[in-house]
Amino acid sequence: MPVVPFDSLPDSARVWIFGSDKQLNEEAAQTLVRDVSDHLANWKAHGEPLTVGSQLLDDRFLVIAVDQNTAGASGCSIDGLFRVLQAVQGKLGVNLVGGGRLFYRDRQGQVQCAPRAELDDLRASGEISKDTVVFDTTITDLGTFRRKFEGTLSE
């Protein structure tokens, strides 16, 4: 089964969330979506097509979900996805793959990215507080993503 609408995938779908360290302009967002969509349209695990959906949120977050009820992504297929993302991030001059980053909404509602190691400094400066909206990019299932991707730092 090919790419399906993201909202049609079940809560049990496996999720990967890739946050860009820079906001994507329209051209970069289109390039990212096009290149990833091309890969997802033919994404297979052990020869079996994957039922997959994706979406781009806030010109920052690429969310990919696989319905594992039909066929689950394997190590090799996941590696292939990461290779595509690494190629795209090199083309766009952004960092999509890798951890250690904190994503939050600033006072103007814009998504910002900072190294996680700077959390204490951001708190001390007043840039973020317990009420600041943060994004959990470690979520691995679609149901949790739908409920808890955005929440306050205190949550």
CNS distance restraints for C-alpha pairs under 8 A (distance, minus, plus):
assign (resid   1 and name CA) (resid  49 and name CA) 5.74 0.50 0.50
assign (resid   1 and name CA) (resid  50 and name CA) 6.12 0.50 0.50
assign (resid   1 and name CA) (resid  51 and name CA) 5.18 0.50 0.50
assign (resid   2 and name CA) (resid  40 and name CA) 7.77 0.50 0.50
assign (resid   2 and name CA) (resid  41 and name CA) 5.70 0.50 0.50
assign (resid   2 and name CA) (resid  42 and name CA) 7.35 0.50 0.50
assign (resid   2 and name CA) (resid  49 and name CA) 6.79 0.50 0.50
assign (resid   2 and name CA) (resid  50 and name CA) 6.57 0.50 0.50
assign (resid   2 and name CA) (resid  51 and name CA) 5.49 0.50 0.50
assign (resid   2 and name CA) (resid  52 and name CA) 6.69 0.50 0.50
assign (resid   3 and name CA) (resid  40 and name CA) 6.64 0.50 0.50
assign (resid   3 and name CA) (resid  41 and name CA) 5.70 0.50 0.50
assign (resid   3 and name CA) (resid  51 and name CA) 5.99 0.50 0.50
assign (resid   3 and name CA) (resid  52 and name CA) 4.96 0.50 0.50
assign (resid   3 and name CA) (resid  53 and name CA) 5.45 0.50 0.50
assign (resid   4 and name CA) (resid   8 and name CA) 6.99 0.50 0.50
assign (resid   4 and name CA) (resid   9 and name CA) 7.68 0.50 0.50
assign (resid   4 and name CA) (resid  51 and name CA) 6.82 0.50 0.50
assign (resid   4 and name CA) (resid  52 and name CA) 6.01 0.50 0.50
assign (resid   4 and name CA) (resid  53 and name CA) 5.25 0.50 0.50
assign (resid   5 and name CA) (resid   9 and name CA) 7.28 0.50 0.50
assign (resid   5 and name CA) (resid  53 and name CA) 5.72 0.50 0.50
assign (resid   5 and name CA) (resid  54 and name CA) 7.67 0.50 0.50
assign (resid   6 and name CA) (resid  52 and name CA) 7.61 0.50 0.50
assign (resid   6 and name CA) (resid  53 and name CA) 4.45 0.50 0.50
assign (resid   6 and name CA) (resid  54 and name CA) 5.60 0.50 0.50
assign (resid   6 and name CA) (resid  55 and name CA) 6.75 0.50 0.50
assign (resid   6 and name CA) (resid  65 and name CA) 7.43 0.50 0.50
assign (resid   9 and name CA) (resid  13 and name CA) 6.52 0.50 0.50
assign (resid   9 and name CA) (resid  52 and name CA) 7.83 0.50 0.50
assign (resid   9 and name CA) (resid  53 and name CA) 7.30 0.50 0.50
assign (resid   9 and name CA) (resid  65 and name CA) 7.60 0.50 0.50
assign (resid   9 and name CA) (resid  66 and name CA) 7.75 0.50 0.50
assign (resid   9 and name CA) (resid  67 and name CA) 6.32 0.50 0.50
assign (resid   9 and name CA) (resid 142 and name CA) 7.99 0.50 0.50
assign (resid  10 and name CA) (resid  67 and name CA) 6.80 0.50 0.50
assign (resid  10 and name CA) (resid 142 and name CA) 7.11 0.50 0.50
assign (resid  10 and name CA) (resid 143 and name CA) 7.54 0.50 0.50
assign (resid  11 and name CA) (resid 141 and name CA) 6.73 0.50 0.50
assign (resid  11 and name CA) (resid 142 and name CA) 4.70 0.50 0.50
assign (resid  11 and name CA) (resid 143 and name CA) 3.92 0.50 0.50
assign (resid  11 and name CA) (resid 144 and name CA) 7.56 0.50 0.50
assign (resid  12 and name CA) (resid  67 and name CA) 7.17 0.50 0.50
assign (resid  12 and name CA) (resid  68 and name CA) 7.62 0.50 0.50
assign (resid  12 and name CA) (resid 141 and name CA) 5.90 0.50 0.50
assign (resid  12 and name CA) (resid 142 and name CA) 6.01 0.50 0.50
assign (resid  12 and name CA) (resid 143 and name CA) 6.31 0.50 0.50
assign (resid  13 and name CA) (resid  65 and name CA) 5.86 0.50 0.50
assign (resid  13 and name CA) (resid  66 and name CA) 5.22 0.50 0.50
assign (resid  13 and name CA) (resid  67 and name CA) 4.44 0.50 0.50
assign (resid  13 and name CA) (resid  68 and name CA) 5.91 0.50 0.50
assign (resid  13 and name CA) (resid  69 and name CA) 7.94 0.50 0.50
assign (resid  13 and name CA) (resid 141 and name CA) 5.60 0.50 0.50
assign (resid  13 and name CA) (resid 142 and name CA) 5.33 0.50 0.50
assign (resid  13 and name CA) (resid 143 and name CA) 7.72 0.50 0.50
assign (resid  14 and name CA) (resid  65 and name CA) 5.36 0.50 0.50
assign (resid  14 and name CA) (resid  66 and name CA) 5.22 0.50 0.50
assign (resid  14 and name CA) (resid  67 and name CA) 6.58 0.50 0.50
assign (resid  14 and name CA) (resid  68 and name CA) 6.84 0.50 0.50
assign (resid  14 and name CA) (resid 140 and name CA) 5.67 0.50 0.50
assign (resid  14 and name CA) (resid 141 and name CA) 4.61 0.50 0.50
assign (resid  14 and name CA) (resid 142 and name CA) 6.22 0.50 0.50
assign (resid  15 and name CA) (resid  63 and name CA) 6.94 0.50 0.50
assign (resid  15 and name CA) (resid  64 and name CA) 5.67 0.50 0.50
assign (resid  15 and name CA) (resid  65 and name CA) 4.39 0.50 0.50
assign (resid  15 and name CA) (resid  66 and name CA) 6.65 0.50 0.50
assign (resid  15 and name CA) (resid 139 and name CA) 6.98 0.50 0.50
assign (resid  15 and name CA) (resid 140 and name CA) 4.71 0.50 0.50
assign (resid  15 and name CA) (resid 141 and name CA) 4.98 0.50 0.50
assign (resid  15 and name CA) (resid 142 and name CA) 5.76 0.50 0.50
assign (resid  15 and name CA) (resid 145 and name CA) 7.88 0.50 0.50
assign (resid  16 and name CA) (resid  63 and name CA) 5.84 0.50 0.50
assign (resid  16 and name CA) (resid  64 and name CA) 5.32 0.50 0.50
assign (resid  16 and name CA) (resid  65 and name CA) 6.49 0.50 0.50
assign (resid  16 and name CA) (resid 137 and name CA) 7.89 0.50 0.50
assign (resid  16 and name CA) (resid 138 and name CA) 7.94 0.50 0.50
assign (resid  16 and name CA) (resid 139 and name CA) 7.39 0.50 0.50
assign (resid  16 and name CA) (resid 140 and name CA) 6.20 0.50 0.50
assign (resid  17 and name CA) (resid  61 and name CA) 6.56 0.50 0.50
assign (resid  17 and name CA) (resid  62 and name CA) 5.87 0.50 0.50
assign (resid  17 and name CA) (resid  63 and name CA) 4.62 0.50 0.50
assign (resid  17 and name CA) (resid  64 and name CA) 6.58 0.50 0.50
assign (resid  17 and name CA) (resid 137 and name CA) 5.39 0.50 0.50
assign (resid  17 and name CA) (resid 138 and name CA) 7.22 0.50 0.50
assign (resid  17 and name CA) (resid 139 and name CA) 7.44 0.50 0.50
assign (resid  18 and name CA) (resid  61 and name CA) 5.55 0.50 0.50
assign (resid  18 and name CA) (resid  62 and name CA) 5.09 0.50 0.50
assign (resid  18 and name CA) (resid  63 and name CA) 6.36 0.50 0.50
assign (resid  18 and name CA) (resid  96 and name CA) 5.41 0.50 0.50
assign (resid  18 and name CA) (resid  97 and name CA) 6.28 0.50 0.50
assign (resid  18 and name CA) (resid 137 and name CA) 7.08 0.50 0.50
assign (resid  19 and name CA) (resid  60 and name CA) 5.54 0.50 0.50
assign (resid  19 and name CA) (resid  61 and name CA) 4.49 0.50 0.50
assign (resid  19 and name CA) (resid  62 and name CA) 6.43 0.50 0.50
assign (resid  19 and name CA) (resid  95 and name CA) 7.82 0.50 0.50
assign (resid  19 and name CA) (resid  96 and name CA) 5.36 0.50 0.50
assign (resid  19 and name CA) (resid  97 and name CA) 7.57 0.50 0.50
assign (resid  19 and name CA) (resid 103 and name CA) 7.87 0.50 0.50
assign (resid  19 and name CA) (resid 137 and name CA) 7.30 0.50 0.50
assign (resid  20 and name CA) (resid  24 and name CA) 7.61 0.50 0.50
assign (resid  20 and name CA) (resid  60 and name CA) 5.03 0.50 0.50
assign (resid  20 and name CA) (resid  61 and name CA) 6.33 0.50 0.50
assign (resid  20 and name CA) (resid  94 and name CA) 6.21 0.50 0.50
assign (resid  20 and name CA) (resid  95 and name CA) 5.50 0.50 0.50
assign (resid  20 and name CA) (resid  96 and name CA) 4.63 0.50 0.50
assign (resid  21 and name CA) (resid  60 and name CA) 7.58 0.50 0.50
assign (resid  21 and name CA) (resid  94 and name CA) 6.17 0.50 0.50
assign (resid  21 and name CA) (resid  95 and name CA) 5.49 0.50 0.50
assign (resid  21 and name CA) (resid  96 and name CA) 6.80 0.50 0.50
assign (resid  21 and name CA) (resid 112 and name CA) 7.90 0.50 0.50
assign (resid  21 and name CA) (resid 113 and name CA) 5.58 0.50 0.50
assign (resid  21 and name CA) (resid 114 and name CA) 7.83 0.50 0.50
assign (resid  22 and name CA) (resid  60 and name CA) 7.05 0.50 0.50
assign (resid  22 and name CA) (resid  94 and name CA) 6.23 0.50 0.50
assign (resid  22 and name CA) (resid  95 and name CA) 7.69 0.50 0.50
assign (resid  22 and name CA) (resid 112 and name CA) 7.87 0.50 0.50
assign (resid  22 and name CA) (resid 113 and name CA) 7.28 0.50 0.50
assign (resid  23 and name CA) (resid  58 and name CA) 7.96 0.50 0.50
assign (resid  23 and name CA) (resid  59 and name CA) 5.68 0.50 0.50
assign (resid  23 and name CA) (resid  60 and name CA) 5.39 0.50 0.50
assign (resid  23 and name CA) (resid 111 and name CA) 7.79 0.50 0.50
assign (resid  24 and name CA) (resid  28 and name CA) 5.49 0.50 0.50
assign (resid  24 and name CA) (resid  29 and name CA) 5.46 0.50 0.50
assign (resid  24 and name CA) (resid  59 and name CA) 5.19 0.50 0.50
assign (resid  24 and name CA) (resid  60 and name CA) 6.30 0.50 0.50
assign (resid  25 and name CA) (resid  29 and name CA) 6.02 0.50 0.50
assign (resid  25 and name CA) (resid  59 and name CA) 7.27 0.50 0.50
assign (resid  26 and name CA) (resid  30 and name CA) 6.15 0.50 0.50
assign (resid  27 and name CA) (resid  31 and name CA) 6.22 0.50 0.50
assign (resid  28 and name CA) (resid  32 and name CA) 6.12 0.50 0.50
assign (resid  28 and name CA) (resid  92 and name CA) 6.30 0.50 0.50
assign (resid  29 and name CA) (resid  33 and name CA) 6.12 0.50 0.50
assign (resid  29 and name CA) (resid  56 and name CA) 8.00 0.50 0.50
assign (resid  29 and name CA) (resid  59 and name CA) 6.54 0.50 0.50
assign (resid  30 and name CA) (resid  34 and name CA) 5.93 0.50 0.50
assign (resid  31 and name CA) (resid  35 and name CA) 6.00 0.50 0.50
assign (resid  31 and name CA) (resid  88 and name CA) 7.94 0.50 0.50
assign (resid  32 and name CA) (resid  36 and name CA) 6.03 0.50 0.50
assign (resid  32 and name CA) (resid  88 and name CA) 6.46 0.50 0.50
assign (resid  33 and name CA) (resid  37 and name CA) 5.77 0.50 0.50
assign (resid  33 and name CA) (resid  56 and name CA) 7.52 0.50 0.50
assign (resid  34 and name CA) (resid  38 and name CA) 6.10 0.50 0.50
assign (resid  35 and name CA) (resid  39 and name CA) 6.53 0.50 0.50
assign (resid  35 and name CA) (resid  84 and name CA) 7.70 0.50 0.50
assign (resid  35 and name CA) (resid  88 and name CA) 7.25 0.50 0.50
assign (resid  36 and name CA) (resid  40 and name CA) 6.12 0.50 0.50
assign (resid  36 and name CA) (resid  84 and name CA) 7.04 0.50 0.50
assign (resid  36 and name CA) (resid  85 and name CA) 7.35 0.50 0.50
assign (resid  37 and name CA) (resid  41 and name CA) 6.03 0.50 0.50
assign (resid  37 and name CA) (resid  54 and name CA) 8.00 0.50 0.50
assign (resid  38 and name CA) (resid  42 and name CA) 7.08 0.50 0.50
assign (resid  39 and name CA) (resid  43 and name CA) 5.96 0.50 0.50
assign (resid  39 and name CA) (resid  81 and name CA) 7.45 0.50 0.50
assign (resid  39 and name CA) (resid  84 and name CA) 7.47 0.50 0.50
assign (resid  40 and name CA) (resid  52 and name CA) 6.97 0.50 0.50
assign (resid  42 and name CA) (resid  49 and name CA) 7.05 0.50 0.50
assign (resid  43 and name CA) (resid  49 and name CA) 6.06 0.50 0.50
assign (resid  43 and name CA) (resid  50 and name CA) 5.98 0.50 0.50
assign (resid  43 and name CA) (resid  77 and name CA) 7.21 0.50 0.50
assign (resid  44 and name CA) (resid  48 and name CA) 5.09 0.50 0.50
assign (resid  44 and name CA) (resid  49 and name CA) 4.28 0.50 0.50
assign (resid  44 and name CA) (resid  50 and name CA) 5.36 0.50 0.50
assign (resid  44 and name CA) (resid  73 and name CA) 7.51 0.50 0.50
assign (resid  44 and name CA) (resid  77 and name CA) 6.49 0.50 0.50
assign (resid  45 and name CA) (resid  49 and name CA) 6.55 0.50 0.50
assign (resid  45 and name CA) (resid  50 and name CA) 6.85 0.50 0.50
assign (resid  45 and name CA) (resid  71 and name CA) 7.37 0.50 0.50
assign (resid  45 and name CA) (resid  72 and name CA) 6.97 0.50 0.50
assign (resid  45 and name CA) (resid  73 and name CA) 5.52 0.50 0.50
assign (resid  45 and name CA) (resid  74 and name CA) 5.61 0.50 0.50
assign (resid  45 and name CA) (resid  76 and name CA) 7.41 0.50 0.50
assign (resid  45 and name CA) (resid  77 and name CA) 5.46 0.50 0.50
assign (resid  46 and name CA) (resid  74 and name CA) 7.50 0.50 0.50
assign (resid  48 and name CA) (resid  71 and name CA) 6.71 0.50 0.50
assign (resid  49 and name CA) (resid  71 and name CA) 7.25 0.50 0.50
assign (resid  50 and name CA) (resid  66 and name CA) 6.71 0.50 0.50
assign (resid  50 and name CA) (resid  67 and name CA) 7.38 0.50 0.50
assign (resid  50 and name CA) (resid  70 and name CA) 7.18 0.50 0.50
assign (resid  50 and name CA) (resid  71 and name CA) 5.75 0.50 0.50
assign (resid  50 and name CA) (resid  72 and name CA) 6.95 0.50 0.50
assign (resid  50 and name CA) (resid  73 and name CA) 7.12 0.50 0.50
assign (resid  51 and name CA) (resid  66 and name CA) 5.71 0.50 0.50
assign (resid  51 and name CA) (resid  67 and name CA) 5.47 0.50 0.50
assign (resid  51 and name CA) (resid  68 and name CA) 7.73 0.50 0.50
assign (resid  51 and name CA) (resid  70 and name CA) 6.81 0.50 0.50
assign (resid  51 and name CA) (resid  71 and name CA) 7.30 0.50 0.50
assign (resid  52 and name CA) (resid  64 and name CA) 7.15 0.50 0.50
assign (resid  52 and name CA) (resid  65 and name CA) 5.58 0.50 0.50
assign (resid  52 and name CA) (resid  66 and name CA) 4.45 0.50 0.50
assign (resid  52 and name CA) (resid  67 and name CA) 6.28 0.50 0.50
assign (resid  53 and name CA) (resid  64 and name CA) 5.90 0.50 0.50
assign (resid  53 and name CA) (resid  65 and name CA) 5.42 0.50 0.50
assign (resid  53 and name CA) (resid  66 and name CA) 6.71 0.50 0.50
assign (resid  54 and name CA) (resid  62 and name CA) 7.10 0.50 0.50
assign (resid  54 and name CA) (resid  63 and name CA) 5.40 0.50 0.50
assign (resid  54 and name CA) (resid  64 and name CA) 4.37 0.50 0.50
assign (resid  54 and name CA) (resid  65 and name CA) 6.22 0.50 0.50
assign (resid  55 and name CA) (resid  62 and name CA) 5.90 0.50 0.50
assign (resid  55 and name CA) (resid  63 and name CA) 5.37 0.50 0.50
assign (resid  55 and name CA) (resid  64 and name CA) 6.81 0.50 0.50
assign (resid  56 and name CA) (resid  60 and name CA) 6.99 0.50 0.50
assign (resid  56 and name CA) (resid  61 and name CA) 5.49 0.50 0.50
assign (resid  56 and name CA) (resid  62 and name CA) 4.59 0.50 0.50
assign (resid  56 and name CA) (resid  63 and name CA) 6.32 0.50 0.50
assign (resid  57 and name CA) (resid  61 and name CA) 5.03 0.50 0.50
assign (resid  57 and name CA) (resid  62 and name CA) 6.55 0.50 0.50
assign (resid  57 and name CA) (resid  63 and name CA) 7.79 0.50 0.50
assign (resid  58 and name CA) (resid 111 and name CA) 7.30 0.50 0.50
assign (resid  60 and name CA) (resid 111 and name CA) 7.60 0.50 0.50
assign (resid  65 and name CA) (resid 141 and name CA) 7.98 0.50 0.50
assign (resid  65 and name CA) (resid 142 and name CA) 6.95 0.50 0.50
assign (resid  66 and name CA) (resid  72 and name CA) 7.07 0.50 0.50
assign (resid  66 and name CA) (resid  73 and name CA) 7.22 0.50 0.50
assign (resid  67 and name CA) (resid  71 and name CA) 7.03 0.50 0.50
assign (resid  67 and name CA) (resid  72 and name CA) 7.05 0.50 0.50
assign (resid  68 and name CA) (resid  72 and name CA) 4.31 0.50 0.50
assign (resid  68 and name CA) (resid  73 and name CA) 7.34 0.50 0.50
assign (resid  73 and name CA) (resid  77 and name CA) 5.93 0.50 0.50
assign (resid  73 and name CA) (resid  78 and name CA) 6.36 0.50 0.50
assign (resid  74 and name CA) (resid  78 and name CA) 6.08 0.50 0.50
assign (resid  75 and name CA) (resid  79 and name CA) 6.11 0.50 0.50
assign (resid  76 and name CA) (resid  80 and name CA) 6.26 0.50 0.50
assign (resid  77 and name CA) (resid  81 and name CA) 6.46 0.50 0.50
assign (resid  78 and name CA) (resid  82 and name CA) 6.33 0.50 0.50
assign (resid  79 and name CA) (resid  83 and name CA) 6.22 0.50 0.50
assign (resid  80 and name CA) (resid  84 and name CA) 6.41 0.50 0.50
assign (resid  81 and name CA) (resid  85 and name CA) 6.32 0.50 0.50
assign (resid  82 and name CA) (resid  86 and name CA) 6.03 0.50 0.50
assign (resid  82 and name CA) (resid  97 and name CA) 7.49 0.50 0.50
assign (resid  83 and name CA) (resid  87 and name CA) 6.21 0.50 0.50
assign (resid  84 and name CA) (resid  88 and name CA) 6.22 0.50 0.50
assign (resid  85 and name CA) (resid  89 and name CA) 5.97 0.50 0.50
assign (resid  85 and name CA) (resid  96 and name CA) 7.10 0.50 0.50
assign (resid  85 and name CA) (resid  97 and name CA) 7.14 0.50 0.50
assign (resid  86 and name CA) (resid  90 and name CA) 6.20 0.50 0.50
assign (resid  86 and name CA) (resid  96 and name CA) 7.55 0.50 0.50
assign (resid  86 and name CA) (resid  97 and name CA) 6.90 0.50 0.50
assign (resid  87 and name CA) (resid  91 and name CA) 6.34 0.50 0.50
assign (resid  88 and name CA) (resid  92 and name CA) 6.15 0.50 0.50
assign (resid  89 and name CA) (resid  93 and name CA) 5.72 0.50 0.50
assign (resid  89 and name CA) (resid  94 and name CA) 5.12 0.50 0.50
assign (resid  89 and name CA) (resid  95 and name CA) 5.81 0.50 0.50
assign (resid  89 and name CA) (resid  96 and name CA) 6.23 0.50 0.50
assign (resid  90 and name CA) (resid  94 and name CA) 6.79 0.50 0.50
assign (resid  90 and name CA) (resid  95 and name CA) 7.94 0.50 0.50
assign (resid 100 and name CA) (resid 115 and name CA) 5.93 0.50 0.50
assign (resid 100 and name CA) (resid 116 and name CA) 5.27 0.50 0.50
assign (resid 100 and name CA) (resid 117 and name CA) 7.55 0.50 0.50
assign (resid 101 and name CA) (resid 113 and name CA) 6.52 0.50 0.50
assign (resid 101 and name CA) (resid 114 and name CA) 5.65 0.50 0.50
assign (resid 101 and name CA) (resid 115 and name CA) 4.47 0.50 0.50
assign (resid 101 and name CA) (resid 116 and name CA) 4.76 0.50 0.50
assign (resid 102 and name CA) (resid 113 and name CA) 5.61 0.50 0.50
assign (resid 102 and name CA) (resid 114 and name CA) 5.24 0.50 0.50
assign (resid 102 and name CA) (resid 115 and name CA) 5.89 0.50 0.50
assign (resid 102 and name CA) (resid 116 and name CA) 5.02 0.50 0.50
assign (resid 102 and name CA) (resid 119 and name CA) 7.77 0.50 0.50
assign (resid 102 and name CA) (resid 134 and name CA) 7.55 0.50 0.50
assign (resid 102 and name CA) (resid 135 and name CA) 7.61 0.50 0.50
assign (resid 103 and name CA) (resid 111 and name CA) 6.58 0.50 0.50
assign (resid 103 and name CA) (resid 112 and name CA) 5.58 0.50 0.50
assign (resid 103 and name CA) (resid 113 and name CA) 4.61 0.50 0.50
assign (resid 103 and name CA) (resid 114 and name CA) 6.64 0.50 0.50
assign (resid 103 and name CA) (resid 134 and name CA) 5.77 0.50 0.50
assign (resid 103 and name CA) (resid 135 and name CA) 5.59 0.50 0.50
assign (resid 103 and name CA) (resid 136 and name CA) 7.97 0.50 0.50
assign (resid 104 and name CA) (resid 111 and name CA) 5.47 0.50 0.50
assign (resid 104 and name CA) (resid 112 and name CA) 5.36 0.50 0.50
assign (resid 104 and name CA) (resid 113 and name CA) 6.62 0.50 0.50
assign (resid 104 and name CA) (resid 132 and name CA) 6.94 0.50 0.50
assign (resid 104 and name CA) (resid 133 and name CA) 5.58 0.50 0.50
assign (resid 104 and name CA) (resid 134 and name CA) 4.18 0.50 0.50
assign (resid 104 and name CA) (resid 135 and name CA) 6.15 0.50 0.50
assign (resid 105 and name CA) (resid 109 and name CA) 5.10 0.50 0.50
assign (resid 105 and name CA) (resid 110 and name CA) 5.17 0.50 0.50
assign (resid 105 and name CA) (resid 111 and name CA) 4.46 0.50 0.50
assign (resid 105 and name CA) (resid 112 and name CA) 5.99 0.50 0.50
assign (resid 105 and name CA) (resid 132 and name CA) 6.67 0.50 0.50
assign (resid 105 and name CA) (resid 133 and name CA) 5.45 0.50 0.50
assign (resid 105 and name CA) (resid 134 and name CA) 6.47 0.50 0.50
assign (resid 106 and name CA) (resid 110 and name CA) 5.48 0.50 0.50
assign (resid 106 and name CA) (resid 111 and name CA) 6.42 0.50 0.50
assign (resid 106 and name CA) (resid 112 and name CA) 6.58 0.50 0.50
assign (resid 106 and name CA) (resid 127 and name CA) 7.38 0.50 0.50
assign (resid 106 and name CA) (resid 128 and name CA) 7.55 0.50 0.50
assign (resid 106 and name CA) (resid 132 and name CA) 7.50 0.50 0.50
assign (resid 114 and name CA) (resid 118 and name CA) 6.78 0.50 0.50
assign (resid 114 and name CA) (resid 119 and name CA) 7.99 0.50 0.50
assign (resid 115 and name CA) (resid 119 and name CA) 7.55 0.50 0.50
assign (resid 118 and name CA) (resid 122 and name CA) 6.14 0.50 0.50
assign (resid 119 and name CA) (resid 123 and name CA) 6.25 0.50 0.50
assign (resid 120 and name CA) (resid 124 and name CA) 6.10 0.50 0.50
assign (resid 121 and name CA) (resid 125 and name CA) 6.08 0.50 0.50
assign (resid 122 and name CA) (resid 126 and name CA) 6.24 0.50 0.50
assign (resid 122 and name CA) (resid 127 and name CA) 5.19 0.50 0.50
assign (resid 122 and name CA) (resid 128 and name CA) 5.72 0.50 0.50
assign (resid 123 and name CA) (resid 127 and name CA) 6.10 0.50 0.50
assign (resid 123 and name CA) (resid 128 and name CA) 5.13 0.50 0.50
assign (resid 123 and name CA) (resid 129 and name CA) 5.88 0.50 0.50
assign (resid 128 and name CA) (resid 132 and name CA) 5.57 0.50 0.50
assign (resid 129 and name CA) (resid 153 and name CA) 7.09 0.50 0.50
assign (resid 130 and name CA) (resid 152 and name CA) 6.49 0.50 0.50
assign (resid 130 and name CA) (resid 153 and name CA) 4.90 0.50 0.50
assign (resid 130 and name CA) (resid 154 and name CA) 4.70 0.50 0.50
assign (resid 131 and name CA) (resid 152 and name CA) 5.20 0.50 0.50
assign (resid 131 and name CA) (resid 153 and name CA) 6.01 0.50 0.50
assign (resid 131 and name CA) (resid 154 and name CA) 6.51 0.50 0.50
assign (resid 132 and name CA) (resid 152 and name CA) 5.27 0.50 0.50
assign (resid 132 and name CA) (resid 153 and name CA) 5.67 0.50 0.50
assign (resid 133 and name CA) (resid 150 and name CA) 6.42 0.50 0.50
assign (resid 133 and name CA) (resid 151 and name CA) 5.32 0.50 0.50
assign (resid 133 and name CA) (resid 152 and name CA) 4.33 0.50 0.50
assign (resid 133 and name CA) (resid 153 and name CA) 6.17 0.50 0.50
assign (resid 134 and name CA) (resid 150 and name CA) 5.81 0.50 0.50
assign (resid 134 and name CA) (resid 151 and name CA) 5.61 0.50 0.50
assign (resid 134 and name CA) (resid 152 and name CA) 5.68 0.50 0.50
assign (resid 134 and name CA) (resid 153 and name CA) 5.82 0.50 0.50
assign (resid 135 and name CA) (resid 149 and name CA) 5.43 0.50 0.50
assign (resid 135 and name CA) (resid 150 and name CA) 4.78 0.50 0.50
assign (resid 135 and name CA) (resid 151 and name CA) 6.56 0.50 0.50
assign (resid 136 and name CA) (resid 148 and name CA) 7.40 0.50 0.50
assign (resid 136 and name CA) (resid 149 and name CA) 5.18 0.50 0.50
assign (resid 136 and name CA) (resid 150 and name CA) 6.70 0.50 0.50
assign (resid 137 and name CA) (resid 149 and name CA) 7.23 0.50 0.50
assign (resid 139 and name CA) (resid 144 and name CA) 6.69 0.50 0.50
assign (resid 139 and name CA) (resid 145 and name CA) 6.13 0.50 0.50
assign (resid 139 and name CA) (resid 149 and name CA) 7.42 0.50 0.50
assign (resid 140 and name CA) (resid 144 and name CA) 7.64 0.50 0.50
assign (resid 140 and name CA) (resid 145 and name CA) 7.61 0.50 0.50
assign (resid 141 and name CA) (resid 145 and name CA) 6.32 0.50 0.50
assign (resid 142 and name CA) (resid 146 and name CA) 6.09 0.50 0.50
assign (resid 143 and name CA) (resid 147 and name CA) 6.42 0.50 0.50
assign (resid 144 and name CA) (resid 148 and name CA) 5.64 0.50 0.50
assign (resid 144 and name CA) (resid 149 and name CA) 7.25 0.50 0.50
assign (resid 145 and name CA) (resid 149 and name CA) 4.84 0.50 0.50
assign (resid 151 and name CA) (resid 155 and name CA) 6.29 0.50 0.50
